[in-house]
Structures are given as C-alpha cells and as structure tokens.
C-alpha cells in the first residue's frame, strides 16, 4: 500500500472516536506506511505505530474518573486543566507502558503537527527527529488557555490544530497520492468564528502571529474541509468520520458518552473496512 497516507484529526476527547477506528484497523492488521496526526490524533497515532491495541482507549477513558486528570485545581496550581504530566509522563512510562522500542523500530513514517507560537506556522516533527516523542505529542496537544506553551528546541509550541487541523495537504506534499482520513466531526460540520478574540490578544500578547492564526483558525479549518470534499469526490481520499452525532464536550468527563463514541469509531471502521480495501487497491 505504497503512497497511501493516514491523516488523524485532533479534537480533545472526541479523539476517542479515532481510538475506536484505529483499534479495529489494528485488529485487522491494517497498517499504512505514513501517518500524520494532530493533538489527540497524534496521541492515537503513536499507539497505532507501536501496535498497542487498546492503549489509547485506556489512556483516555480508563482514567476519566480520576479527579486529577481533568480538574480546575490543575489550572490554578500548574497552569493546565488536563493533567499533562499524568498523560505524557506517568501513563506512558509507568501506568500504561508505551512500547518505545516498537515505535522507533517501526518502518512506518510518523509525523506530529505542532504550532510555533512565534511564527504562527505549523511545525512538522518526524519520528526519527524526535528525541522525546511524548514531549512532542504533549506540545501538539497543548490547547490554548488550558495548557501551557511547551518549548521544543528553543521554540514555543502549542496545539497543532491551530494552524493545520487536518494535515492532508502535508501528506500529499510528502508524496501520498491517496489518503485515509479519520475525522472527529460528522459530515457537514463547519467551524464558526471565534468569540474570544480579545481574550486571545490579551493572553498571547507577545505572539501576534499566533493571535492571527487563532483568530483565523475557522477559515483554515473550513477551507480544508472544502478541499477534502473535492478530494473525496475525485476518489483521492477515503474519509472515516462519525456516522451520527454524539455530543461530546472538548473536555468531556462522561464515561458512558466516551465509550459510546469509542464504540461508534470501532463500528464505523468495521462497516467501511471492505469498501476501504477496495478503494485502496
């Protein structure tokens, strides 16, 4: 399956949908050679490359009732709403061990998208260039206002979704003529303009290019969705997205809702699998 990429959108806790999709694909031993992920998509992607079925589900849903995972006290004490130390240190290194050896030995190409706060542009970190893959995933998942800026190689980084929410163009640029896209919003969704422009300008006063990117994010996102519609019509992408709406907050803590969304991802992948194989030929 040369020249087929796998593009993974983020979306906070909506990423459990992607966990379900990828778990099904791994059960079917369906592995693509190129993966690019943003935020929660990147976190799901590392488990796909390390071939750890169920790991993403456990790390996102298994600890959802832990009061230290999502807690406003974290925001006051540590500067982030989600316990990033738990997610990107304790879990992969102790609680839900991440198979670093399998990840780095895999011949799959893997790319994580972050946003450079200074330039307001996306930065693409390739697996072979990441000394600490969890730190890069942490930067990609550091959502504005609820997570601190992460410094990598001397540069300030935040959520990759600010500047390249669905990096299909990057995958095409890297030579993938066809792409499987896993999106976390149902068909027809379009993002609305931000209502917190002034807060953006106050919070990130020292980063004018980041401000511009955040304020115009909805345009970038909607333009990308329009482009994806064209690609899908031409048969150049195969899109897996929620087949029905399950209302999930970005920081959803309802376990049953999250399990329902995970199961939807699993069942959608199952329903589309044979069609996808035919498309990929």
NORUR-V433140 format. One record per residue. RES is the residue in three letters. PHI is phi in whole degrees, -180 to 180 (none if undefined). Layout:
res-><RES RES>
phi-><PHI PHI>
//
This chain:
res-><UNK UNK UNK UNK UNK UNK UNK UNK UNK UNK UNK UNK UNK UNK UNK UNK UNK UNK UNK UNK UNK UNK UNK UNK UNK UNK UNK UNK UNK UNK UNK UNK UNK UNK UNK UNK UNK UNK UNK UNK UNK UNK UNK UNK UNK UNK UNK UNK UNK UNK UNK UNK UNK UNK UNK UNK UNK UNK UNK UNK UNK UNK UNK UNK UNK UNK UNK UNK UNK UNK UNK UNK UNK UNK UNK UNK UNK UNK UNK UNK UNK UNK UNK UNK UNK UNK UNK UNK UNK UNK UNK UNK UNK UNK UNK UNK UNK UNK UNK UNK UNK UNK UNK UNK UNK UNK UNK UNK UNK UNK UNK UNK UNK UNK UNK UNK UNK UNK UNK UNK UNK UNK UNK UNK UNK UNK UNK UNK UNK UNK UNK UNK UNK UNK UNK UNK UNK UNK UNK UNK UNK UNK UNK UNK UNK UNK UNK UNK UNK UNK UNK UNK UNK UNK UNK UNK UNK UNK UNK UNK UNK UNK UNK UNK UNK UNK UNK UNK UNK UNK UNK UNK UNK UNK UNK UNK UNK UNK UNK UNK UNK UNK UNK UNK UNK UNK UNK UNK UNK UNK UNK UNK UNK UNK UNK UNK UNK UNK UNK UNK UNK UNK UNK UNK UNK UNK UNK UNK UNK UNK UNK UNK UNK UNK UNK UNK UNK UNK UNK UNK UNK UNK UNK UNK UNK UNK UNK UNK UNK UNK UNK UNK UNK UNK UNK UNK UNK UNK UNK UNK UNK UNK UNK UNK UNK UNK UNK UNK UNK UNK UNK UNK UNK UNK UNK UNK UNK UNK UNK UNK UNK UNK UNK UNK UNK UNK UNK UNK UNK UNK UNK UNK UNK UNK UNK UNK UNK UNK UNK UNK UNK>
phi-><none -69 65 -120 -102 -121 -111 -117 -73 -91 126 62 -70 -65 -64 -66 -61 -64 -57 -65 -61 -70 -61 -65 -62 -68 -62 -88 58 -101 -125 -93 -79 -135 -132 -132 -136 -124 54 -60 -64 -67 -64 -70 -64 -64 -70 -68 -72 -83 60 -111 -62 88 -66 -65 -63 -65 -74 -98 -102 -61 -113 -65 -86 -69 -62 -90 -75 -122 -154 -65 -65 -59 -64 -76 -80 -122 90 -145 -73 -89 -73 -68 -64 -65 -69 -112 -131 -63 -65 -68 -100 -137 -77 -130 -52 -90 -84 -62 -61 -63 -63 -76 -84 -61 -87 -76 -85 -135 -131 -112 -101 -126 -117 -81 -65 -70 -96 70 -121 -72 -124 -113 -97 -86 -50 -70 -100 -97 -70 -134 -63 -69 -68 -68 -64 -63 -62 -62 -99 -80 -72 -56 76 -113 -146 -77 -66 -109 -94 -128 53 82 -113 -79 -125 -136 -43 -64 -67 -64 -116 -155 -64 -132 -77 -70 -63 -65 -62 -64 -59 -83 104 -90 -72 -129 -143 -95 -111 -111 -104 -112 -120 -67 -58 92 -68 -138 -81 -98 -59 -66 -102 -123 -58 -67 -65 -59 -67 -74 -64 -116 -55 -81 -125 -61 -71 -66 -55 -60 -64 -67 -68 -97 -57 -61 -66 -58 -64 -68 -62 -66 -64 -63 -65 -63 -59 -65 -62 -67 -64 -86 80 -90 -133 -118 -103 -111 -143 -54 -77 -151 -84 -120 -70 -125 -73 -58 -113 -56 -117 -77 -59 -65 -63 -67 -64 -62 -70 -59 -62 -64 -61 -62 -71 -64 -63 -63 -67 -98 -59 -64 -63 -67 -60 -64 -63 -73 -70>
//
